Amino acid sequence: MQKLAMALALGAAMISTPVLDQDGQRGGGFMQRDQTRAEAQQRADMLFQMLDANKDGTVTKAEADEAAAQFEAARGDDDSGRGAGRLQRMIAQAFGTSQTLTLQQFEAQALARFNAADLNHDGTVTAAERQQVKAQRQAQQPSGQ
């Protein structure tokens, strides 16, 4: 269980730690740098391994919820759209009505999200593409939400 808590803390650090641009300036954070399809798959695999507490190759909704609760406890009360609140939304979306996910299902979902964000289909999602997808989503939301 301590390994899981440590892995979740590492994940939190990766999400919230700013990166340096090539010129040494602070960037917008881990999710602002370009990401290849292979990196997206690697991140999905890493997250799956963190969530699969009993290492049986299947993540149950209960395992994922427990990991999110530990992550939230490790971060404290800060839920600024990152961290546990984001993890809870991702878990709800990933599981839908299912109670279990295999690595293949988890990867397929991650790669489908990657493909949707890779607007020019060059195998890399850039910060500009992320912003464009975000703007498209916001434009599609009914006003008042």
Secondary structure, DSSP 8 states (H G I E B T S, - for coil): -HHHHHHHHHHHHHHH---B-TTS-B-S-GGGS-EEHHHHHHHHHHHHHHH-TT-SSEEEHHHHHHHHHHHHHHHTT--SSSHHHHHHHHHHHHHTT-SEEEHHHHHHHHHHHHHHH-TT-SSEE-HHHHHHHHHHHHHHS-TT-
